[in-house]
Amino acid sequence: MSRRNRHKKKKKLKLQKKISQFAAAGKESPAEPEQIQTTGESAVQQAPVESEESESIIDTPTRKLIAKDVRMIIITLLGLAVILVAVKTLQLKTGYINSFGDWLYKITNIQTM
């Protein structure tokens, strides 16, 4: 069997495993119908109990990675906000930012018409 055919077979097996995992996950938690019990004069209705994990289609390791990415994005945005506030304050209090802009303009040799 050639290397190419073996690679195709491996891909098919991986795909079949993924499909069987999704099918098994769907069969594990079927929705239970609501049950109504009557006791004397009052009727009690029981709803099926489902956890948050069974409702979500995202598995736990992926959730952790997403949470980590969101934290990094928030930290980055907060860092940028602090830098912008510091630059704005520095510009208002001193002339360093304006002189830095002039210096940068001369160094880059920007030609304006």
Residue, then its C-alpha position, 0 to 999 in steps of 0.5 A: m500500500s502506498r504512503r498516500n493511500r495509508h494517509k487517506k485511510k488514517k484521515k478516514l479513520k479519524l473522521q469516523k472517530k469524530i463522527s462516532q464521538f458526536a453521535a455518542a454524545g448526542k445519545e448520552s443525554p436525551a431529553e426526558p419528557e416532563q412528568i406530571q404527578t397529581t397528589g390530592e388537590s395540587a399538581v406538581q410538574q417536574a422539569p428535566v434537570e440538565s447541567e450547563e455542560s450538557e447544554s453547551i457544544i463546547d468541551t471543557p478544554t476548549r472552554k479553558l483555552i477560550a477563557k485564557d484568550v479572553r483574559m489575554i485580550i482584556i489585559t492587552l486592552l487595559g495595558l493599551a488604555v494605560i499607555l494612552v492615558a500616560v501619553k496624553t497626560l505627558q503631552l498635557k504636562t510637558g512638551y516631550i510628546n510634541s518634540f518627539g513628533d517633530w524629531l520623528y518627522k525629521i528622521t523619517n524624512i516625510q515629504t509633504m506637498 
